[in-house]
Amino acid sequence: MWTEKDNALHASIKFKNFIEAFGFMSQVAIVAEKQGHHPDWSNVYNTVTFKLNTHDAGDVVTDKDHKLAEAISDIYKTYS
């Protein structure tokens, strides 16, 4: 699901519809806030796109990004 390129982790996740995608984003937002690490993300209809890197580390991929990516993947598994 995740690819690493250009100093960031990237993923694009499709859902059944906008409501399901937005519900997923709400769950991710809670986890991201608890981790103190907020994604660069967008939602167009049923697709949520992520770009994760750590800004205060010089916009590179760090353990923080991998931890959030893992949490996002775990949330997504509940939708499959």
Backbone as numpy.savetxt, mean C-alpha at the origin, in Angstrom:
# Nx Ny Nz CAx CAy CAz Cx Cy Cz
3.02 -9.73 -5.83 2.19 -8.53 -5.83 3.06 -7.27 -5.83
4.16 -7.27 -5.11 5.03 -6.10 -5.00 6.23 -6.24 -5.91
6.60 -5.13 -6.54 7.84 -5.07 -7.31 8.66 -3.89 -6.79
9.96 -4.04 -6.83 10.83 -2.96 -6.40 11.54 -2.38 -7.62
11.33 -1.09 -7.85 12.02 -0.40 -8.94 12.05 1.09 -8.62
13.05 1.76 -9.13 13.19 3.20 -8.94 13.09 3.61 -7.47
13.77 2.86 -6.61 13.81 3.16 -5.17 12.44 3.18 -4.50
11.56 2.28 -4.94 10.24 2.20 -4.32 9.65 0.81 -4.53
8.75 0.43 -3.62 7.95 -0.77 -3.79 6.65 -0.36 -4.47
6.24 -1.10 -5.50 5.05 -0.77 -6.27 4.07 -1.95 -6.26
2.79 -1.62 -6.21 1.73 -2.63 -6.36 0.50 -1.96 -6.92
-0.26 -2.73 -7.68 -1.54 -2.28 -8.20 -2.53 -3.41 -7.94
-3.59 -3.09 -7.19 -4.51 -4.13 -6.73 -5.92 -3.81 -7.21
-6.55 -4.79 -7.86 -7.92 -4.61 -8.36 -8.93 -5.28 -7.43
-10.07 -4.64 -7.33 -11.17 -5.13 -6.52 -12.43 -5.27 -7.36
-13.49 -5.80 -6.77 -14.75 -5.98 -7.49 -15.35 -4.66 -7.94
-15.22 -3.63 -7.07 -15.83 -2.34 -7.37 -15.19 -1.25 -6.50
-15.66 -0.04 -6.66 -15.12 1.10 -5.93 -15.32 0.97 -4.43
-16.47 0.52 -4.01 -16.77 0.40 -2.57 -15.79 -0.56 -1.91
-15.52 -1.69 -2.53 -14.58 -2.65 -1.97 -13.17 -2.06 -1.91
-12.77 -1.36 -2.97 -11.45 -0.72 -2.99 -11.34 0.32 -1.88
-12.38 1.10 -1.70 -12.36 2.15 -0.68 -12.34 1.55 0.72
-13.06 0.46 0.93 -13.03 -0.23 2.22 -11.64 -0.75 2.54
-10.98 -1.31 1.53 -9.60 -1.77 1.68 -8.70 -0.61 2.07
-8.84 0.51 1.38 -8.02 1.68 1.68 -8.24 2.17 3.11
-9.45 2.09 3.59 -9.73 2.49 4.97 -8.98 1.61 5.96
-8.96 0.32 5.70 -8.23 -0.59 6.57 -6.73 -0.32 6.52
-6.21 -0.08 5.33 -4.78 0.22 5.18 -4.43 1.52 5.89
-5.30 2.50 5.81 -5.04 3.79 6.45 -4.85 3.64 7.95
-5.63 2.80 8.59 -5.52 2.58 10.03 -4.17 1.95 10.36
-3.77 0.95 9.60 -2.49 0.28 9.84 -1.33 1.24 9.57
-1.40 1.98 8.49 -0.33 2.92 8.14 -0.16 3.97 9.24
-1.26 4.46 9.76 -1.18 5.46 10.84 -0.54 4.86 12.08
-0.91 3.64 12.42 -0.31 2.98 13.59 1.18 2.77 13.40
1.60 2.50 12.16 3.02 2.30 11.88 3.76 3.62 11.71
3.02 4.72 11.60 3.65 6.01 11.37 4.33 6.09 10.01
3.76 5.37 9.05 4.36 5.32 7.71 3.22 5.37 6.69
3.19 6.39 5.89 2.02 6.64 5.05 2.36 6.47 3.57
1.56 5.69 2.85 1.87 5.38 1.46 1.56 6.52 0.51
2.25 6.50 -0.60 1.87 7.30 -1.76 0.96 6.37 -2.54
-0.33 6.69 -2.60 -1.29 5.77 -3.21 -2.39 6.53 -3.91
-3.10 5.81 -4.77 -4.24 6.40 -5.46 -5.28 5.32 -5.70
-6.48 5.77 -5.97 -7.60 4.87 -6.25 -8.35 5.40 -7.46
-8.49 4.56 -8.48 -9.34 4.87 -9.62 -10.31 3.72 -9.77
-11.57 4.02 -9.53 -12.66 3.06 -9.53 -12.34 1.83 -8.68
-11.89 0.74 -9.27 -11.69 -0.50 -8.50 -10.21 -0.86 -8.34
-9.31 0.07 -8.63 -7.88 -0.22 -8.58 -7.16 0.72 -7.63
-6.43 0.13 -6.70 -5.62 0.90 -5.75 -4.16 0.68 -6.13
-3.43 1.77 -6.30 -2.03 1.73 -6.70 -1.16 2.30 -5.59
-0.06 1.60 -5.28 0.85 2.00 -4.21 2.25 2.27 -4.72
2.91 3.22 -4.08 4.35 3.45 -4.23 4.87 3.70 -2.82
5.69 2.79 -2.33 6.21 2.90 -0.97 7.71 3.16 -0.99
8.12 4.22 -0.33 9.52 4.44 0.02 9.56 5.36 1.23
10.70 5.46 1.84 10.81 6.21 3.10 11.43 7.56 2.79
10.61 8.59 2.91 11.03 9.94 2.55 12.17 10.45 3.43
12.07 10.20 4.74 13.10 10.74 5.64 14.40 9.93 5.60
14.44 8.87 4.78 15.68 8.11 4.57 16.26 8.41 3.19
15.71 9.44 2.54 16.22 9.81 1.22 15.46 9.18 0.08
14.18 8.87 0.31 13.32 8.29 -0.73 13.87 6.97 -1.27
14.23 6.09 -0.35 14.67 4.74 -0.70 13.80 3.73 0.04
13.88 2.48 -0.36 13.13 1.41 0.29 13.85 1.00 1.58
13.10 0.96 2.68 13.64 0.55 3.97 12.77 -0.54 4.57
13.16 -0.99 5.75 12.36 -1.99 6.46 10.94 -1.48 6.73
10.79 -0.18 6.93 9.46 0.39 7.14 8.55 0.10 5.96
9.10 0.20 4.77 8.31 -0.04 3.56 7.93 -1.51 3.43
8.89 -2.38 3.71 8.60 -3.82 3.64 7.57 -4.21 4.69
7.65 -3.62 5.87 6.68 -3.93 6.92 5.28 -3.48 6.52
5.17 -2.27 5.96 3.86 -1.80 5.53 3.35 -2.62 4.35
4.23 -2.96 3.41 3.82 -3.79 2.26 3.29 -5.14 2.72
3.94 -5.72 3.70 3.47 -7.00 4.24 2.09 -6.85 4.87
1.88 -5.78 5.62 0.58 -5.54 6.25 -0.50 -5.32 5.19
-0.17 -4.58 4.13 -1.12 -4.35 3.04 -1.47 -5.68 2.37
-0.48 -6.50 2.14 -0.72 -7.82 1.53 -1.62 -8.67 2.41
-1.40 -8.63 3.70 -2.22 -9.41 4.64 -3.67 -8.93 4.62
-3.87 -7.61 4.54 -5.24 -7.08 4.45 -5.88 -7.53 3.14
-5.13 -7.46 2.07 -5.67 -7.85 0.76 -6.09 -9.31 0.75
-5.38 -10.17 1.44 -5.74 -11.60 1.49 -7.15 -11.81 2.01
-7.64 -10.91 2.84 -9.00 -11.06 3.37 -10.06 -10.77 2.30
-9.66 -10.17 1.18 -10.57 -9.87 0.09 -10.56 -10.94 -0.99
-9.59 -11.81 -0.98 -9.45 -12.81 -2.05 -10.42 -13.95 -1.89
